[in-house]
Protein backbone atom coordinates (compact mmCIF):
# COMPACT_ATOMS: atom_id res chain seq x y z
CA UNK A 1 0.00 0.00 0.00
CA UNK A 2 2.91 2.36 0.70
CA UNK A 3 4.02 2.58 -2.95
CA UNK A 4 0.86 4.04 -4.56
CA UNK A 5 0.33 6.53 -1.74
CA UNK A 6 3.96 7.67 -1.79
CA UNK A 7 3.82 8.03 -5.59
CA UNK A 8 0.74 10.28 -5.48
CA UNK A 9 2.29 12.41 -2.73
CA UNK A 10 5.59 12.78 -4.59
CA UNK A 11 3.76 13.77 -7.78
CA UNK A 12 1.77 16.44 -5.94
CA UNK A 13 4.90 17.95 -4.42
CA UNK A 14 6.56 18.07 -7.84
CA UNK A 15 3.64 19.71 -9.70
CA UNK A 16 3.15 22.12 -6.79
CA UNK A 17 6.72 23.33 -7.29
CA UNK A 18 6.15 23.68 -11.05
CA UNK A 19 2.95 25.67 -10.55
CA UNK A 20 4.70 27.92 -8.04
CA UNK A 21 7.46 28.71 -10.53
CA UNK A 22 5.25 30.00 -13.33
CA UNK A 23 1.53 29.32 -12.76
CA UNK A 24 1.20 28.38 -16.44
CA UNK A 25 -2.06 26.90 -17.74
CA UNK A 26 -0.52 23.43 -17.99
CA UNK A 27 1.09 23.62 -14.53
CA UNK A 28 -2.16 24.74 -12.87
CA UNK A 29 -4.10 22.00 -14.66
CA UNK A 30 -1.59 19.37 -13.54
CA UNK A 31 -1.74 20.69 -9.97
CA UNK A 32 -5.54 20.44 -9.85
CA UNK A 33 -5.47 16.89 -11.24
CA UNK A 34 -2.77 15.89 -8.75
CA UNK A 35 -4.76 17.36 -5.84
CA UNK A 36 -7.79 15.34 -6.91
CA UNK A 37 -5.70 12.17 -6.98
CA UNK A 38 -4.34 12.98 -3.54
CA UNK A 39 -7.83 13.72 -2.22
CA UNK A 40 -9.14 10.37 -3.49
CA UNK A 41 -6.25 8.58 -1.80
CA UNK A 42 -6.92 10.46 1.45
CA UNK A 43 -10.63 9.63 1.25
CA UNK A 44 -9.74 5.94 1.01
CA UNK A 45 -7.34 6.25 3.95
CA UNK A 46 -10.08 7.92 5.96
CA UNK A 47 -12.51 5.11 5.14
CA UNK A 48 -9.96 2.66 6.49
CA UNK A 49 -8.79 4.80 9.39
CA UNK A 50 -11.17 7.32 10.96
CA UNK A 51 -8.51 9.95 11.59
CA UNK A 52 -9.79 13.55 11.85
CA UNK A 53 -6.39 14.86 10.71
CA UNK A 54 -7.00 13.28 7.32
CA UNK A 55 -10.13 15.38 6.84
CA UNK A 56 -8.23 18.51 7.92
CA UNK A 57 -5.60 17.83 5.27
CA UNK A 58 -8.30 17.26 2.64
CA UNK A 59 -9.82 20.65 3.50
CA UNK A 60 -6.42 22.34 3.12
CA UNK A 61 -5.95 20.80 -0.31
CA UNK A 62 -9.48 21.80 -1.33
CA UNK A 63 -8.64 25.39 -0.37
CA UNK A 64 -5.58 25.33 -2.66
CA UNK A 65 -7.57 23.82 -5.54
CA UNK A 66 -10.28 26.45 -5.20
CA UNK A 67 -7.75 29.28 -5.04
CA UNK A 68 -6.15 28.33 -8.37
CA UNK A 69 -9.45 27.40 -10.06
CA UNK A 70 -10.30 30.90 -11.38
CA UNK A 71 -6.86 31.15 -13.00
CA UNK A 72 -7.48 27.86 -14.83
CA UNK A 73 -10.94 29.06 -15.94
CA UNK A 74 -9.55 32.32 -17.32
CA UNK A 75 -6.85 30.49 -19.31
CA UNK A 76 -9.48 28.21 -20.86
CA UNK A 77 -11.81 31.12 -21.66
CA UNK A 78 -9.03 33.06 -23.38
CA UNK A 79 -8.21 30.00 -25.50
CA UNK A 80 -11.87 29.43 -26.42
CA UNK A 81 -12.49 33.11 -27.13
CA UNK A 82 -9.65 33.22 -29.66
CA UNK A 83 -11.53 30.66 -31.75
CA UNK A 84 -15.04 32.00 -31.15
CA UNK A 85 -17.14 34.29 -33.35
CA UNK A 86 -19.58 35.16 -30.57
CA UNK A 87 -17.21 37.40 -28.64
CA UNK A 88 -17.47 40.47 -30.84
CA UNK A 89 -14.47 42.65 -30.11
CA UNK A 90 -12.13 39.73 -29.42
CA UNK A 91 -9.07 41.87 -28.81
CA UNK A 92 -10.83 44.00 -26.20
CA UNK A 93 -12.27 40.94 -24.45
CA UNK A 94 -8.88 39.20 -24.37
CA UNK A 95 -7.27 42.29 -22.84
CA UNK A 96 -10.00 42.31 -20.21
CA UNK A 97 -9.42 38.64 -19.41
CA UNK A 98 -5.65 39.05 -19.26
CA UNK A 99 -6.12 41.84 -16.71
CA UNK A 100 -8.23 39.46 -14.60
CA UNK A 101 -5.62 36.76 -15.08
CA UNK A 102 -2.86 38.96 -13.67
CA UNK A 103 -4.90 39.46 -10.48
CA UNK A 104 -5.78 35.77 -10.13
CA UNK A 105 -2.16 34.80 -10.74
CA UNK A 106 -1.10 36.82 -7.69
CA UNK A 107 -3.74 35.04 -5.61
CA UNK A 108 -2.57 31.64 -6.84
CA UNK A 109 1.11 32.33 -6.19
CA UNK A 110 0.30 33.57 -2.68
CA UNK A 111 -1.51 30.29 -1.90
CA UNK A 112 1.23 28.19 -3.49
CA UNK A 113 4.01 29.56 -1.34
CA UNK A 114 6.91 27.33 -0.31
CA UNK A 115 5.95 27.33 3.38
CA UNK A 116 2.50 25.89 2.64
CA UNK A 117 3.93 23.17 0.39
CA UNK A 118 6.46 22.13 3.02
CA UNK A 119 3.80 22.17 5.72
CA UNK A 120 1.55 19.95 3.61
CA UNK A 121 4.41 17.54 2.95
CA UNK A 122 5.23 17.29 6.65
CA UNK A 123 1.60 16.77 7.68
CA UNK A 124 0.97 14.21 4.98
CA UNK A 125 4.01 12.13 5.90
CA UNK A 126 2.93 12.10 9.55
CA UNK A 127 -0.66 11.12 8.74
CA UNK A 128 0.40 8.52 6.19
CA UNK A 129 2.85 6.90 8.58
CA UNK A 130 0.22 6.65 11.32
CA UNK A 131 -2.53 5.39 9.00
CA UNK A 132 -0.37 2.77 7.33
CA UNK A 133 0.85 1.48 10.70
CA UNK A 134 -2.77 0.93 11.74
CA UNK A 135 -3.73 -0.62 8.40
CA UNK A 136 -0.96 -3.20 8.56
CA UNK A 137 -2.62 -4.51 11.71
CA UNK A 138 -6.04 -4.73 10.06
CA UNK A 139 -7.64 -7.50 7.99
CA UNK A 140 -7.12 -7.09 4.22
CA UNK A 141 -10.57 -8.51 3.40
CA UNK A 142 -12.21 -5.97 5.71
CA UNK A 143 -10.19 -3.13 4.17
CA UNK A 144 -11.18 -4.19 0.63
CA UNK A 145 -14.83 -4.31 1.68
CA UNK A 146 -14.68 -0.79 3.14
CA UNK A 147 -13.13 0.63 -0.03
CA UNK A 148 -15.61 -1.25 -2.22
CA UNK A 149 -18.49 0.29 -0.26
CA UNK A 150 -16.93 3.73 -0.75
CA UNK A 151 -16.80 3.18 -4.52
CA UNK A 152 -20.37 1.84 -4.61
CA UNK A 153 -21.62 4.98 -2.86
CA UNK A 154 -19.80 7.19 -5.40
CA UNK A 155 -21.15 5.05 -8.24
CA UNK A 156 -24.69 5.55 -6.96
CA UNK A 157 -24.15 9.33 -6.90
CA UNK A 158 -22.93 9.15 -10.50
CA UNK A 159 -25.96 7.13 -11.63
CA UNK A 160 -28.35 9.58 -9.97
CA UNK A 161 -26.55 12.52 -11.61
CA UNK A 162 -26.77 10.75 -14.99
CA UNK A 163 -30.50 10.21 -14.53
CA UNK A 164 -31.04 13.85 -13.57
CA UNK A 165 -28.77 15.30 -16.28
CA UNK A 166 -29.92 18.03 -18.69
CA UNK A 167 -27.43 19.66 -21.03
CA UNK A 168 -29.24 23.02 -20.83
CA UNK A 169 -29.08 23.08 -17.03
CA UNK A 170 -25.69 24.33 -15.81
CA UNK A 171 -26.15 23.04 -12.26
CA UNK A 172 -27.11 19.53 -13.36
CA UNK A 173 -24.29 19.46 -15.88
CA UNK A 174 -21.84 20.48 -13.17
CA UNK A 175 -23.28 17.85 -10.80
CA UNK A 176 -22.71 15.06 -13.35
CA UNK A 177 -19.20 16.29 -14.06
CA UNK A 178 -18.32 16.31 -10.36
CA UNK A 179 -19.84 12.84 -9.81
CA UNK A 180 -17.96 11.36 -12.77
CA UNK A 181 -14.70 12.94 -11.65
CA UNK A 182 -15.07 11.76 -8.06
CA UNK A 183 -15.85 8.19 -9.08
CA UNK A 184 -13.03 8.15 -11.63
CA UNK A 185 -10.33 9.21 -9.16
CA UNK A 186 -11.66 6.92 -6.43
CA UNK A 187 -11.57 3.92 -8.76
CA UNK A 188 -8.07 4.86 -9.94
CA UNK A 189 -6.76 5.26 -6.38
CA UNK A 190 -8.45 2.11 -5.10
CA UNK A 191 -7.20 0.02 -8.03
CA UNK A 192 -3.62 1.09 -7.35
CA UNK A 193 -3.92 -0.24 -3.78
CA UNK A 194 -6.26 -3.20 -4.32
CA UNK A 195 -5.91 -4.53 -7.90
CA UNK A 196 -9.12 -5.86 -9.51
CA UNK A 197 -11.25 -4.33 -6.78
CA UNK A 198 -13.60 -2.69 -9.29
CA UNK A 199 -14.55 -3.37 -12.92
CA UNK A 200 -15.81 0.18 -13.51
CA UNK A 201 -14.35 1.61 -16.72
CA UNK A 202 -12.03 4.51 -15.98
CA UNK A 203 -11.94 5.31 -19.71
CA UNK A 204 -15.71 5.79 -19.86
CA UNK A 205 -15.64 8.01 -16.79
CA UNK A 206 -12.78 10.06 -18.22
CA UNK A 207 -14.71 10.55 -21.48
CA UNK A 208 -17.85 11.59 -19.59
CA UNK A 209 -15.88 14.03 -17.44
CA UNK A 210 -14.15 15.48 -20.51
CA UNK A 211 -17.43 15.97 -22.38
CA UNK A 212 -19.10 17.62 -19.39
CA UNK A 213 -16.01 19.77 -18.87
CA UNK A 214 -16.13 21.07 -22.45
CA UNK A 215 -19.82 21.93 -22.12
CA UNK A 216 -19.21 23.64 -18.81
CA UNK A 217 -16.28 25.68 -20.18
CA UNK A 218 -18.43 26.97 -23.06
CA UNK A 219 -21.29 27.84 -20.73
CA UNK A 220 -18.85 29.71 -18.50
CA UNK A 221 -17.42 31.59 -21.50
CA UNK A 222 -20.94 32.61 -22.58
CA UNK A 223 -21.71 33.84 -19.04
CA UNK A 224 -18.43 35.78 -18.84
CA UNK A 225 -18.98 37.44 -22.24
CA UNK A 226 -22.53 38.42 -21.27
CA UNK A 227 -21.37 39.99 -18.00
CA UNK A 228 -18.49 41.76 -19.77
CA UNK A 229 -20.86 43.30 -22.34
CA UNK A 230 -23.22 44.48 -19.61
CA UNK A 231 -20.35 46.26 -17.87
CA UNK A 232 -19.11 47.92 -21.05
C-alpha positions, -999 to 999 in steps of 0.1 A, spaced: 0 0 0 29 24 7 40 26 -30 9 40 -46 3 65 -17 40 77 -18 38 80 -56 7 103 -55 23 124 -27 56 128 -46 38 138 -78 18 164 -59 49 179 -44 66 181 -78 36 197 -97 31 221 -68 67 233 -73 62 237 -111 29 257 -105 47 279 -80 75 287 -105 52 300 -133 15 293 -128 12 284 -164 -21 269 -177 -5 234 -180 11 236 -145 -22 247 -129 -41 220 -147 -16 194 -135 -17 207 -100 -55 204 -98 -55 169 -112 -28 159 -87 -48 174 -58 -78 153 -69 -57 122 -70 -43 130 -35 -78 137 -22 -91 104 -35 -62 86 -18 -69 105 15 -106 96 12 -97 59 10 -73 63 40 -101 79 60 -125 51 51 -100 27 65 -88 48 94 -112 73 110 -85 100 116 -98 135 118 -64 149 107 -70 133 73 -101 154 68 -82 185 79 -56 178 53 -83 173 26 -98 207 35 -64 223 31 -59 208 -3 -95 218 -13 -86 254 -4 -56 253 -27 -76 238 -55 -103 264 -52 -77 293 -50 -61 283 -84 -95 274 -101 -103 309 -114 -69 311 -130 -75 279 -148 -109 291 -159 -95 323 -173 -68 305 -193 -95 282 -209 -118 311 -217 -90 331 -234 -82 300 -255 -119 294 -264 -125 331 -271 -97 332 -297 -115 307 -318 -150 320 -312 -171 343 -333 -196 352 -306 -172 374 -286 -175 405 -308 -145 427 -301 -121 397 -294 -91 419 -288 -108 440 -262 -123 409 -245 -89 392 -244 -73 423 -228 -100 423 -202 -94 386 -194 -57 390 -193 -61 418 -167 -82 395 -146 -56 368 -151 -29 390 -137 -49 395 -105 -58 358 -101 -22 348 -107 -11 368 -77 -37 350 -56 -26 316 -68 11 323 -62 3 336 -27 -15 303 -19 12 282 -35 40 296 -13 69 273 -3 60 273 34 25 259 26 39 232 4 65 221 30 38 222 57 15 199 36 44 175 30 52 173 67 16 168 77 10 142 50 40 121 59 29 121 95 -7 111 87 4 85 62 28 69 86 2 67 113 -25 54 90 -4 28 73 9 15 107 -28 9 117 -37 -6 84 -10 -32 86 -26 -45 117 -60 -47 101 -76 -75 80 -71 -71 42 -106 -85 34 -122 -60 57 -102 -31 42 -112 -42 6 -148 -43 17 -147 -8 31 -131 6 0 -156 -13 -22 -185 3 -3 -169 37 -8 -168 32 -45 -204 18 -46 -216 50 -29 -198 72 -54 -212 50 -82 -247 55 -70 -242 93 -69 -229 92 -105 -260 71 -116 -284 96 -100 -266 125 -116 -268 108 -150 -305 102 -145 -310 138 -136 -288 153 -163 -299 180 -187 -274 197 -210 -292 230 -208 -291 231 -170 -257 243 -158 -262 230 -123 -271 195 -134 -243 195 -159 -218 205 -132 -233 179 -108 -227 151 -134 -192 163 -141 -183 163 -104 -198 128 -98 -180 114 -128 -147 129 -116 -151 118 -81 -158 82 -91 -130 81 -116 -103 92 -92 -117 69 -64 -116 39 -88 -81 49 -99 -68 53 -64 -85 21 -51 -72 0 -80 -36 11 -73 -39 -2 -38 -63 -32 -43 -59 -45 -79 -91 -59 -95 -112 -43 -68 -136 -27 -93 -146 -34 -129 -158 2 -135 -144 16 -167 -120 45 -160 -119 53 -197 -157 58 -199 -156 80 -168 -128 101 -182 -147 106 -215 -179 116 -196 -159 140 -174 -142 155 -205 -174 160 -224 -191 176 -194 -160 198 -189 -161 211 -224 -198 219 -221 -192 236 -188 -163 257 -202 -184 270 -231 -213 278 -207 -188 297 -185 -174 316 -215 -209 326 -226 -217 338 -190 -184 358 -188 -190 374 -222 -225 384 -213 -214 400 -180 -185 418 -198 -209 433 -223 -232 445 -196 -203 463 -179 -191 479 -211 
